[in-house]
Amino acid sequence: MIKAYGLTKRYGDRTVVQDLDFTVHRGTVTGFLGPNGAGKSTTMRMLLGLDTPTRGRSTIGGCSYATQGAPLTQVGALLEARSVHPGRSARNHLLALAHTHGIPRSRVEEVIALAGLTGAADRRVKGFSLGMGQRLGIAAALLGDPATVILDEPVDGLDPERVLWIRTFLRSLAAEGRTVLVSSHLMTEMALTADHLHELRIRGAEAAHIGTVAAAHGITLHELTPQTVSLEKAFMDLTQDTADHRSQPPATGNPTHLTGAAA
């Protein structure tokens, strides 16, 4: 599981994150909600050792991220989808990552198909749309078949078909016993996806409070699902015969195709 103990981050006189305590359990999708600027990405960067907390600490699977022996196989993360060398193809980017952990080429091909990038795998990343970049980031996060997955705004830039796929995909990860933390400023999407919610609120520019919110309290699935599903169904019906020249999304029957059991 993921645990945070009093996480605080200050830049000079500015407090970005303040005294955060939360737990993300195995076998669940936990949504990390908050408006832009609330400190969601900063918190995730601290979890992954990319930012050093001013105060507090966090653990993933009982230890800090920095002490993970083979981090790519234990924690998969998507924080910034565009942080890829623009001259590389999607396949070469994933092959380079795989090489650092001794991951076989066959696994690279699996995640390319999983993310719906088969038709674009040999194109240079600089020509990717925002949505395609997101899918490449998701493929990279899954490359090591990790027990913990951390995704920052994964539906950003995706069309409705792939938003629906992401929703199904995240829940299937949790069903396999994995720990899933996903951030978003879209409350409706999180209500349709997450089992548990943590809400990051701000006062001015400072993160002031994080509280656990049950999905049934104020954000109820039975209120949101009919309208959303109707819109999605209408979109699918209208576009089902439209050719996508970029690549086709994977089938949703078994969206993960992950080979290992959660640690």
MOJO-V856981 format. One record per pair of residues at least 6 apart in sequence whose C-alpha atoms are under 6 Angstrom apart, sorted by the first residue. I is the first residue (numbers start at 0). J is the second residue. Records with the same first field share a line. If there is no record, write none. Layout:
I = J ; J
This chain:
0 = 23 ; 24 ; 25 ; 59 ; 60
1 = 22 ; 23 ; 58 ; 59
2 = 21 ; 22 ; 57 ; 58
3 = 20 ; 21 ; 57
4 = 20 ; 55 ; 56 ; 57
5 = 18 ; 19 ; 20 ; 55
6 = 18 ; 19 ; 54 ; 55 ; 56
7 = 16 ; 17 ; 18 ; 52 ; 53 ; 54
8 = 15 ; 16 ; 52 ; 53
9 = 15
14 = 205
15 = 38 ; 205 ; 206
16 = 38 ; 206
17 = 206 ; 207
25 = 176 ; 177 ; 178
26 = 173 ; 174 ; 176 ; 177 ; 178
27 = 173
28 = 173 ; 179 ; 193 ; 194
29 = 180 ; 193 ; 194 ; 195 ; 196
30 = 181 ; 182 ; 189 ; 193 ; 196
31 = 181 ; 182 ; 197
32 = 182 ; 183 ; 184 ; 198 ; 199
33 = 184 ; 198 ; 199
34 = 184
37 = 201 ; 206
44 = 50
45 = 51
46 = 57
47 = 64
71 = 143
72 = 143 ; 144 ; 145
73 = 145 ; 146
74 = 145 ; 147 ; 148
75 = 140 ; 141 ; 145 ; 148
76 = 140 ; 148 ; 149 ; 150
77 = 136 ; 140 ; 150 ; 151
78 = 151
80 = 132 ; 133 ; 136
85 = 124 ; 125
86 = 123
87 = 123
88 = 121 ; 122 ; 123 ; 124
89 = 120
90 = 120
110 = 138
111 = 117
113 = 249
114 = 134 ; 138
115 = 247 ; 248 ; 249
116 = 246
118 = 246
129 = 156
130 = 156 ; 157
146 = 177 ; 261 ; 262
147 = 177 ; 178 ; 179
148 = 179
149 = 180 ; 181
150 = 181
151 = 181 ; 182
152 = 182 ; 183
154 = 162
166 = 192
168 = 254
176 = 261
177 = 261
195 = 213 ; 214
196 = 211 ; 212
197 = 210 ; 211 ; 212
198 = 209 ; 210
199 = 209
200 = 206 ; 208
201 = 207
